[in-house]
């Protein structure tokens, strides 16, 4: 894909890598499927970095605008699924 991930340049390198990994997992859910537990672990780490709901909405909105992939719908589906299931959007 030819787009940039939404990041905050105040984050550490490790935090930037973890946020990008979260968005890559959202992409994976759309493109090939991803294990629910992997996705949810990535989301929990994302929420450690971005605890604010408004900041999460802003970043995920930018990502959806650039990629067409909805983080909100993907995480909602994952939360409604059981452990060990594959999430495919």
N, CA and C atoms as a LAMMPS dump frame, in Angstrom:
ITEM: TIMESTEP
0
ITEM: NUMBER OF ATOMS
267
ITEM: BOX BOUNDS ff ff ff
-5.0000000000000000e+02 5.0000000000000000e+02
-5.0000000000000000e+02 5.0000000000000000e+02
-5.0000000000000000e+02 5.0000000000000000e+02
ITEM: ATOMS id mol type element x y z
1 1 1 N 0.837 -1.184 0
2 1 2 C 0 0 0
3 1 3 C 0.882 1.247 0
4 2 1 N 0.376 2.263 -0.634
5 2 2 C 1.116 3.506 -0.739
6 2 3 C 0.454 4.599 0.1
7 3 1 N 0.604 4.51 1.403
8 3 2 C 0.09 5.548 2.287
9 3 3 C 0.936 5.558 3.548
10 4 1 N 0.809 6.638 4.308
11 4 2 C 1.573 6.757 5.546
12 4 3 C 0.693 6.393 6.733
13 5 1 N 1.318 5.82 7.734
14 5 2 C 0.61 5.522 8.972
15 5 3 C 0.566 6.784 9.83
16 6 1 N -0.561 7.005 10.513
17 6 2 C -0.63 8.174 11.397
18 6 3 C 0.199 7.924 12.661
19 7 1 N 1.179 8.768 12.888
20 7 2 C 2.012 8.63 14.083
21 7 3 C 2.238 9.997 14.713
22 8 1 N 2.622 9.975 15.966
23 8 2 C 2.938 11.193 16.713
24 8 3 C 4.457 11.196 16.902
25 9 1 N 5.089 12.239 16.467
26 9 2 C 6.554 12.282 16.516
27 9 3 C 7.094 12.5 17.926
28 10 1 N 6.209 12.621 18.896
29 10 2 C 6.627 12.696 20.293
30 10 3 C 6.789 11.306 20.91
31 11 1 N 6.311 10.273 20.219
32 11 2 C 6.452 8.916 20.711
33 11 3 C 7.899 8.454 20.566
34 12 1 N 8.263 7.478 21.393
35 12 2 C 9.589 6.862 21.263
36 12 3 C 9.594 5.976 20.015
37 13 1 N 10.771 5.572 19.601
38 13 2 C 10.893 4.678 18.44
39 13 3 C 10.115 3.393 18.679
40 14 1 N 10.223 2.842 19.878
41 14 2 C 9.506 1.6 20.212
42 14 3 C 7.997 1.797 20.11
43 15 1 N 7.515 2.933 20.591
44 15 2 C 6.077 3.211 20.523
45 15 3 C 5.612 3.355 19.077
46 16 1 N 6.408 4.027 18.252
47 16 2 C 6.072 4.172 16.83
48 16 3 C 5.996 2.804 16.165
49 17 1 N 6.962 1.949 16.448
50 17 2 C 6.974 0.594 15.876
51 17 3 C 5.727 -0.17 16.313
52 18 1 N 5.344 -0.058 17.584
53 18 2 C 4.182 -0.785 18.093
54 18 3 C 2.876 -0.269 17.494
55 19 1 N 2.76 1.037 17.287
56 19 2 C 1.551 1.601 16.668
57 19 3 C 1.468 1.157 15.207
58 20 1 N 2.578 1.183 14.508
59 20 2 C 2.592 0.715 13.116
60 20 3 C 2.216 -0.759 13.057
61 21 1 N 2.719 -1.54 13.999
62 21 2 C 2.388 -2.966 14.043
63 21 3 C 0.88 -3.158 14.231
64 22 1 N 0.26 -2.331 15.089
65 22 2 C -1.191 -2.405 15.282
66 22 3 C -1.915 -2.149 13.96
67 23 1 N -1.528 -1.09 13.255
68 23 2 C -2.179 -0.793 11.979
69 23 3 C -1.909 -1.884 10.944
70 24 1 N -0.742 -2.492 10.978
71 24 2 C -0.454 -3.62 10.083
72 24 3 C -1.356 -4.807 10.402
73 25 1 N -1.673 -4.998 11.673
74 25 2 C -2.578 -6.08 12.06
75 25 3 C -4.003 -5.802 11.574
76 26 1 N -4.413 -4.542 11.573
77 26 2 C -5.724 -4.184 11.009
78 26 3 C -5.727 -4.504 9.512
79 27 1 N -4.649 -4.139 8.828
80 27 2 C -4.525 -4.479 7.403
81 27 3 C -4.626 -5.983 7.196
82 28 1 N -3.947 -6.741 8.039
83 28 2 C -3.949 -8.198 7.91
84 28 3 C -5.364 -8.762 8.052
85 29 1 N -6.156 -8.185 8.952
86 29 2 C -7.536 -8.652 9.14
87 29 3 C -8.332 -8.507 7.845
88 30 1 N -8.057 -7.465 7.094
89 30 2 C -8.766 -7.245 5.834
90 30 3 C -8.187 -8.076 4.695
91 31 1 N -6.883 -8.24 4.683
92 31 2 C -6.23 -8.841 3.523
93 31 3 C -6.146 -10.366 3.584
94 32 1 N -5.942 -10.924 4.774
95 32 2 C -5.778 -12.383 4.844
96 32 3 C -6.344 -12.998 6.112
97 33 1 N -6.664 -12.18 7.085
98 33 2 C -7.147 -12.69 8.375
99 33 3 C -6.014 -12.695 9.387
100 34 1 N -6.388 -12.548 10.652
101 34 2 C -5.409 -12.533 11.73
102 34 3 C -6.034 -13.179 12.959
103 35 1 N -5.222 -13.837 13.738
104 35 2 C -5.716 -14.472 14.953
105 35 3 C -6.175 -13.397 15.938
106 36 1 N -7.332 -13.618 16.523
107 36 2 C -7.935 -12.65 17.431
108 36 3 C -6.985 -12.246 18.556
109 37 1 N -6.321 -13.222 19.166
110 37 2 C -5.469 -12.939 20.322
111 37 3 C -4.283 -12.052 19.95
112 38 1 N -3.734 -12.245 18.764
113 38 2 C -2.624 -11.417 18.287
114 38 3 C -3.114 -9.987 18.087
115 39 1 N -4.278 -9.851 17.452
116 39 2 C -4.856 -8.533 17.207
117 39 3 C -5.161 -7.814 18.519
118 40 1 N -5.763 -8.508 19.48
119 40 2 C -6.135 -7.872 20.741
120 40 3 C -4.905 -7.489 21.567
121 41 1 N -3.844 -8.29 21.52
122 41 2 C -2.602 -7.931 22.217
123 41 3 C -2.017 -6.66 21.607
124 42 1 N -2.076 -6.57 20.296
125 42 2 C -1.589 -5.386 19.6
126 42 3 C -2.441 -4.165 19.958
127 43 1 N -3.752 -4.358 20.052
128 43 2 C -4.649 -3.254 20.423
129 43 3 C -4.401 -2.793 21.858
130 44 1 N -4.187 -3.736 22.769
131 44 2 C -3.886 -3.355 24.166
132 44 3 C -2.617 -2.509 24.231
133 45 1 N -1.602 -2.865 23.476
134 45 2 C -0.36 -2.084 23.442
135 45 3 C -0.626 -0.705 22.833
136 46 1 N -1.421 -0.666 21.775
137 46 2 C -1.794 0.6 21.154
138 46 3 C -2.472 1.506 22.179
139 47 1 N -3.355 0.947 23.005
140 47 2 C -4.075 1.735 24.006
141 47 3 C -3.153 2.207 25.137
142 48 1 N -2.066 1.495 25.392
143 48 2 C -1.071 1.972 26.371
144 48 3 C -0.398 3.244 25.842
145 49 1 N -0.183 3.277 24.545
146 49 2 C 0.492 4.414 23.909
147 49 3 C -0.496 5.558 23.676
148 50 1 N -1.721 5.204 23.325
149 50 2 C -2.762 6.189 22.996
150 50 3 C -3.969 5.953 23.921
151 51 1 N -3.873 6.353 25.187
152 51 2 C -4.974 6.083 26.122
153 51 3 C -6.215 6.949 25.887
154 52 1 N -6.039 8.097 25.261
155 52 2 C -7.145 9.026 25.03
156 52 3 C -8.06 8.509 23.915
157 53 1 N -9.367 8.448 24.214
158 53 2 C -10.344 7.997 23.225
159 53 3 C -10.372 8.95 22.017
160 54 1 N -10.26 10.253 22.295
161 54 2 C -10.307 11.222 21.184
162 54 3 C -9.074 11.093 20.284
163 55 1 N -7.911 10.853 20.882
164 55 2 C -6.694 10.663 20.086
165 55 3 C -6.779 9.357 19.291
166 56 1 N -7.339 8.314 19.916
167 56 2 C -7.526 7.046 19.21
168 56 3 C -8.436 7.259 17.995
169 57 1 N -9.559 7.965 18.188
170 57 2 C -10.485 8.235 17.082
171 57 3 C -9.791 9.009 15.967
172 58 1 N -8.979 9.991 16.348
173 58 2 C -8.267 10.812 15.361
174 58 3 C -7.3 9.949 14.545
175 59 1 N -6.473 9.16 15.229
176 59 2 C -5.48 8.329 14.541
177 59 3 C -6.143 7.259 13.679
178 60 1 N -7.157 6.594 14.237
179 60 2 C -7.835 5.529 13.492
180 60 3 C -8.629 6.109 12.323
181 61 1 N -9.17 7.318 12.495
182 61 2 C -9.865 7.993 11.404
183 61 3 C -8.919 8.328 10.259
184 62 1 N -7.734 8.827 10.607
185 62 2 C -6.715 9.12 9.585
186 62 3 C -6.312 7.842 8.853
187 63 1 N -6.129 6.774 9.622
188 63 2 C -5.736 5.501 9.021
189 63 3 C -6.823 5.009 8.063
190 64 1 N -8.083 5.085 8.5
191 64 2 C -9.182 4.628 7.637
192 64 3 C -9.291 5.491 6.377
193 65 1 N -9.113 6.793 6.534
194 65 2 C -9.172 7.694 5.391
195 65 3 C -8.088 7.356 4.368
196 66 1 N -6.894 7.013 4.86
197 66 2 C -5.763 6.708 3.972
198 66 3 C -5.833 5.309 3.383
199 67 1 N -6.33 4.339 4.162
200 67 2 C -6.255 2.942 3.749
201 67 3 C -7.59 2.333 3.336
202 68 1 N -8.673 2.874 3.889
203 68 2 C -9.986 2.272 3.668
204 68 3 C -10.308 1.183 4.669
205 69 1 N -9.406 0.913 5.614
206 69 2 C -9.588 -0.14 6.612
207 69 3 C -10.04 0.465 7.939
208 70 1 N -11.124 -0.054 8.49
209 70 2 C -11.68 0.483 9.732
210 70 3 C -11.123 -0.247 10.957
211 71 1 N -10.337 0.448 11.747
212 71 2 C -9.837 -0.11 13.008
213 71 3 C -10.995 -0.366 13.956
214 72 1 N -11.947 0.575 13.995
215 72 2 C -13.085 0.458 14.906
216 72 3 C -13.879 -0.823 14.636
217 73 1 N -14.263 -1.061 13.382
218 73 2 C -15.058 -2.252 13.065
219 73 3 C -14.263 -3.537 13.284
220 74 1 N -12.966 -3.485 13.009
221 74 2 C -12.127 -4.67 13.196
222 74 3 C -12.018 -5.029 14.673
223 75 1 N -11.753 -4.046 15.516
224 75 2 C -11.633 -4.308 16.957
225 75 3 C -12.987 -4.712 17.538
226 76 1 N -14.061 -4.099 17.074
227 76 2 C -15.406 -4.465 17.535
228 76 3 C -15.666 -5.937 17.232
229 77 1 N -15.336 -6.374 16.018
230 77 2 C -15.53 -7.775 15.639
231 77 3 C -14.659 -8.691 16.502
232 78 1 N -13.424 -8.268 16.763
233 78 2 C -12.517 -9.075 17.583
234 78 3 C -13.045 -9.21 19.011
235 79 1 N -13.58 -8.12 19.571
236 79 2 C -14.117 -8.166 20.933
237 79 3 C -15.325 -9.094 21.034
238 80 1 N -16.081 -9.191 19.944
239 80 2 C -17.27 -10.046 19.931
240 80 3 C -16.931 -11.507 19.629
241 81 1 N -15.695 -11.773 19.226
242 81 2 C -15.263 -13.123 18.871
243 81 3 C -14.652 -13.824 20.086
244 82 1 N -14.513 -15.125 19.96
245 82 2 C -13.915 -15.916 21.034
246 82 3 C -12.41 -16.04 20.834
247 83 1 N -11.715 -16.359 21.929
248 83 2 C -10.267 -16.549 21.862
249 83 3 C -9.94 -17.623 20.828
250 84 1 N -8.84 -17.392 20.129
251 84 2 C -8.355 -18.371 19.167
252 84 3 C -8.992 -18.277 17.789
253 85 1 N -10.031 -17.457 17.628
254 85 2 C -10.673 -17.336 16.332
255 85 3 C -9.859 -16.469 15.397
256 86 1 N -10.055 -16.685 14.107
257 86 2 C -9.454 -15.82 13.097
258 86 3 C -10.414 -14.661 12.83
259 87 1 N -9.849 -13.47 12.705
260 87 2 C -10.638 -12.282 12.374
261 87 3 C -10.374 -11.969 10.909
262 88 1 N -11.425 -12.007 10.112
263 88 2 C -11.326 -11.713 8.681
264 88 3 C -12.43 -10.734 8.347
265 89 1 N -12.027 -9.583 7.832
266 89 2 C -12.995 -8.538 7.481
267 89 3 C -13.384 -8.645 6.022
